Amino acid sequence: MDSVRAVKLLVLGGTKFLGRATVDAALQKGHEVTLFNRGQTNPELFPEAEKLRGDRGNDLSALAGRTWDAVVDTSAYVPQEARASAEVLANGDGYYLFISSVSVYADLSQPVDEESLLDEPREGQPIDRLLEDFSNYGALKALCERAVAEGFGGPTGIVRPGLIVGPHDPTGRFTYWPHRVARGGEILAPRPSESHVQFIDVRDLGEWIVHLCEQRVEGAFNAANRDVTWEALLDTCREVAGSDAQVVWVDPEFLIEQEVGQWMELPMWLHEDVGIHATDVSRAVGTGLTFRPLAETIRGTLDHADTTGAAGIEPDREAALLDAWRRR
């Protein structure tokens, strides 16, 4: 284990996506892992790990009186639940790592770093539940960060990832692009081709999370890749898939005029919240965050990602938009 002592690690969640990658990384490094969840998602995973059953919304009794060296919380979305788990685990001398989101920043129309102003709930928005349109998601995550720090009272870390991608991705967002390129033909893509697009491979994130727990690193950290352009992304997709796809670069003004949906219809394209693709990650890199080659992320996505997500433009709509673009 490269002289790193074995860590007793508790993961709240741990069997879906980021939690799964984190547990994988921890077990590979020889750490002792306990999972706390309802046992409803992939319960057969990780037979070598201790499994505690409960519900962070109303039953944390399995955690009472127990201590761990480090806790990774991947699954809190409202501050009440974040505080409750932090308080019940505050009886030791451990470390608490909360997984937040880059969405916590109040103004994502411009580049952001960890000192940028955090979002707050709008007037009339609830703070005990996530709205169906996710409009209070960032504000709730910011409140969760505060609740964890106050409730735990000991060393805490905050990770603010951008879009998490790679094997077992359930969202279909990044996943759309490798699979669409693999199908070949003409592909609609947003200009400018040299603009940057930020995301992070779930395996890189999971390995770094384990590293933070080993070192008990405190503070807040943005987590995303850097130096990847739209052109590099799609070119690499084409190389990995062995595809003959031809990319047609389309002006954003045309996409807006045609009411092309951001994120879900043309995944990862943003014309307003550009800060999501302009996030300063130098602080995280300084603590040891590294990035695997883009081709590995794309290959992992093609081989293992869930393709049932609803993200992505329908073929008939894409063809119609490309035709309209040529006739404009």
N, C-alpha and C positions, 0 to 999 in steps of 0.2 A: 504493500500500500504506500510505497514511496515515503516511508517514515511518518505518515499521518496516522494518528491513533484511531482505532475503531470508534465510531460514533453511534450512540443509541439515538435513532432518528424516528420521530413520529411524523407521519404524513396524513393530513386531513384530506381525505379523498384517495387519490393514488392509483386508480385503475382505468381512467378514461384516456387522457391525452397528455397534458403536461405532468400530472401526477404520475402517470405510468412511466414516462421517460425519466422522471426524477428517481423513482424507485429502482428502475433498471440501472441507472448510473450508480446509485448508492449500493446496491447489492453487488455490482461488478467490482466495486472498490472494497468490498468486505465489511460494510457497515451492517449493523443490526437494525432492522426496519420493522416498525409497527404501523399498520394501517388502521385508520378509524373511518368507517363509512357505513352506509346502510346495507351493503352487500348486494346491491341491485345491478351494478354495472361490472361486467367481467369478473364475477366473484372467484372464478377459477384461477385467476392470475396469481403469481407469486406465492406458491404453496410454502416456500421457505420463510415467509414473513409472518409475524404475529398479526392476527386480525381481530380487531375490536369492533363490535357492532353498536350502532347508535344513530342518532339523528341530531346534527348540530343545531337544528331549529328548536328541539324540545327535549332531547335526552343525551346529555353528556356524561351520564353516570359512569360509563366505562372508563372515563379518563380521570375520575376523582381519585386523589391520593397517589397517582402515578407521576413519575418524573422521567424526563428524557433529556439528553444532552442538547437536542435541537428539535424544533418543530417547524414543519413546512406547511403553510396554510394556503392551499390552492383554490379553495372553494367558497370563500365568504363574499357575499355580494351586498349585504346590508349590515350596518354598523352594530346592531344589536347582537347578531350572531358572531361577528368578529370579536366583540368585547367579551361575550360569554365564554368563548373558547380560550381567549387569552387569560381571563381571570381564573378559570378552573385549572389552567396549567402554570399559574404564576407562583406555585408553591415550591419551586426548586431554584437552581442556579443556572438554568439552561438559556437557550437562545431561541428567539422566535423570528421566523422569516415569513413575511406576508407577501403574497403575489398579488400585486395591484395591476395597474394598466396605464399605458401612456395617455389614455382617455381622461385621466384625472386633471389634465391641464385646462385652465379656463379658456385660453385663447390658442386654438390649434390652427389659426389662419397664418401663423408664422412659426419659424423654427423655435424649438423648446429645449431647455435643459432642466436639470433637477431643481433649479431655483426659480423656475417660472411659476407664476401664480396658479394655485389650484382652484378647481371648480367648486361651486357651492350649489345646493338645490335652489331651483327657481321658486318663486312664490307660488304656493299651492301644491308643489310637488311632494309626494310622500317620501319619508326617509326609512320606512319599514318594509318597502317592497319595490321591486323593479317594475317600471312601467312597460307596457307591451311594446312601445316604440323605442325603448331603451334610452329615452332622452334624459333620464336621471342617472344613467349608469356611471358616468365619470364622477359625478358629485358623490354618489354612494360609495364608490371605491375610495375617494379621498377621505370621506368620513370613516371608512373602515380602517384606513391607515392610522388615523388619529386614535380610534377606539382600541386598536391592537397595542399601540405604544402606551396608552394610558392604562389599559387593563392588565397588560403583562408586567409592566413596571421594571423590566430588566432589559438586557441587550436585545435590540430588535433591528431587523433589516427590512427594507422595502424594495421589491423588484417591480419595475414598471415596464412590462414588455410591450412591444408593438404587436403586429400580427404574428402569431405563432403558427408555424407551418411544419410540414414534414409527415413522417409516418403516423398513421392513425388520426390524422386531422379530420374532425367531424364537421367542419364548417363549409367545405367546398369552395372557399374563396381563392386562396392561392392554388388549390388543387385544380381549379378550372383551367389554368393556363397550361401546365404540362400535358394534361389530357386533351385539351383543345388542339394544341400544337401537334400532338401525336396523331390526331385524326386527319391532319393535313388540310390542303385547300387554302383558300384565302381567309385570312384572319383579321378581323377588325381590332385595332389597337390604338391607344390614345397618344397623340403627340403631346409634347416633344419626346422623341425617342431617347434623347440623352438625359431626360429628367430621371431623378433617383426614385427608387421604390424600396421601402424598408420593410423587413420582416426578420424573423429569427427561426432557425431550425430548432425544433423542440428538443432534439438531442443535445445541441450545444447549450441550450438554456437549462436543461435538466442537469447536465454535468457541472455547469457553473453554479447552479443552486446548491448542489452538494458541496462544492468547493467553499461557498460562502458559509455553509453550516460548519464545515470542518474548521474554518478560520474564525468563525463568529464575527463576521464583518458587519459592522453597523452602518446605518445611513440609508439613503434612497439612491436607487440606480435605475436609469433607463436601460432597456435591453432590446437592441435591434442590430441588424447588420449595418454595413455602410459600404459605399462605393459600388453599389449595384444599380445599373440603369435599366430602364424598360428594354432597351435594345439588347443589352447583355443577357437579361433574363430570357427573352424569347429566342435569341440566338442559341443560348445554351440548351433550352428546351428542345429546340430543333435538332441539335447535335446529339443529345442524349437519346431522344426518341427515334433518331434516324428518319426524320420526317422531311417531306418535300413542301411543307407549309410555306406560304408566301404571306408576309405581314403587310397589311395596308394601313399606313399611319394616317389617322384622321384627326382633324383639328378639334380641340375641346369645345369651341364655340358651336360647331355642328352637332356634337354629342349633346350639348345642353339644349340646343334648339329642338333636337329630336327626342328630348326627355329621356335620355338613356340613364338608367339608374346607377348611381354610384354604389360601389361595394358589391351589391348583390347581382346586378345585371352585367356590369362591366367590372368584375372584382378587382379591388385594390386601387381603382382609379378614383382620384379625388380632385375636385376643382375648387373646393373651399377649405377643408381641413388639411391643408398641405403640410402642416407641422407634423402630422403622423409620419410623413416620409422625410422629415427634416429634423430628426431627433438626435441630439448630441449624446453619444454613448461613450465618450472618452473616459468618463469616470468608471464605468463598468469594465471597459477594456483594461484600465489601470489596475483593477483587482483580479484580473485573470480571465475575463470573458474572451473566448476565441471563436472563430467561425470556420467551419469546414468548407471545402470547395462547393461552389454553387451547384455543380453537376451532381454531387452526392445528395444534396437536398432534393433536387429534381428527380433523381433516380429513386430515392426513398419514397417520394410522393407518388410516382408512377407505380411502384411495386406494392405499396402498403396503405396509401391513404384511402379513406372512405370517399367514394364518389357519389354517395346518395344525397349530398348536400344540395340545397336549392340554388346555390349561387351559379351565375353564368347566363349569358345571353342565349336565347333559343336560336337554333340554326336558321329558321325561316326569318326571324327578325334580323339576325346578323346579315343574311343575304340581302334583305330589303334595304337595310341601312347602307351597305356597301354600294348597292345600285343607286340609291339616292345621292350618296357622296360623289359618285362619278357623274351624275346628271345635274349637279348643283349649278 
